[in-house]
Amino acid sequence: MRRLSLLVMLGLAATPAVARNYEFLAAPQTDLNRVYRVDRLTGEMSACQYGPKEGTFGVTVCFGPGDGAVRQEPSEFGLITSRHEREAGVFRVDYRTGAMSICYVFEDKVVCTPSERGPGTK
């Protein structure tokens, strides 16, 4: 039995790690049930939230990419929130270049401000 356990553990250790394609993050606004998604390679953004619908448990309402939220040059993107409890948007960050933009839902799309690297980055 001990030998079997050892073989199982070695087998699990040899299993290749699967890369995550997306990162998810809830908006910091405390009365909003919105979750943002970024494609970690392309930076493409989307968001979903709960929506009530009569006669059902509700529906998932999703917002696709709009201005600035579409595919970017391939890099390593992630999401960060501010600690502002009334902020409905999130920061999309490029971990390779240090560039950041603010993304939020506007009308029926996720939009992002132009990316800025800020002072002190090359």
N, C-alpha and C positions, 0 to 999 in steps of 0.2 A: 504494500500500500504506500509506503514511504517512497519507494522508487517511482511509482506511478505519479505521485504528487510532484516529485522532482522533474519528471519528464514533462508534465503539464506546464509547470512554471517555465521551464526552458523553452518550450514551444511558444508560450505567450510572449516571452522576451524576444523571440526571433521574428514575431509578427511585425511587419513594417508599420510605422506610424502613418495614419491617414491625415493629410493636410486638410485644414478647415478652409472651405471656399468662402464662407460668409461669416460676418460678425454681426451680432444683434445687440441692441441697446435700447432700453426704455427712455422715453423723454423724461427730463427731470420734473416737469410740471406735475404737481401732486394731484391734480384733478383731471388728468388726461391719461387715457389708457393706450397710448400710441407706442409702438415699437418700431425702431428704425433698423434697416438692414443695409450693409455695405458689402459689395463684392471685394474681397481682400486683395485681389489682383488688379481689377480694373477701376475700382472706386465708384462703380455704378451704385446709386442709392435708390431705395424704395422704403415704404413704411406701411404698416397695417394697424388697424384699431378695431375695437368692437363697435358694432352699430346695432341698435334695437330694430326689430322687425316684428310687427304684430302677428300673433299666431305661431311664433317660433321662439327658440331660445335666443335668437339674434343672428347677426351675420358678421363675417369678417370683411371689413371695408379696407381695400388696399389702394395705395397711391404709387404710381409708377414714376420713373425719372423724367424730370422736366429740365428747364434751363440750368446748366452747370452740374446737374446730377447724373448726367449720362457718362458713358465710358470715358476714362482718362487714359493717358499713357500708362502701360503696365508698371506697377510699383508694388508697394506694401502698405495698404490702406487699413485704417482702423477707425473706431468711433470713441469719442470722449464726451461726457456731459459736463456742463458747468454745475455748480452747486446752487444755482438760482432756482428756487422752487416754482417760479412762474414761467420758466423758459420752456417753450414747446419744441425748440430745435436742438440739434446736437452738432458737435464739431466733427468733421471728417478730417482725419490727419493722414499725412503721407510720412510714414516712419523713415523712409530713405532720404527725403529731401527736407523734411521739417515743415513743409507747406501745410496750411490749414485753411478750411473754409467752413462757413456755418450753413447747415442744411435744415430746412423746415418744410412743412406742407403749406403750399400756397394754392388756393382754389382746389384743383383736383390732382396736383402733381407735387412731387418732392423737388424743390429747387435748392441750389447751393450758390453762395456768393463766390466770386472769383478767388482762387487759391492765392494765398500770400505766405511768404516764408518768414516775414518779420525781421526785425533787426538782429544782427549777430549770427545769421545763418548764411551759408555759402551756397 
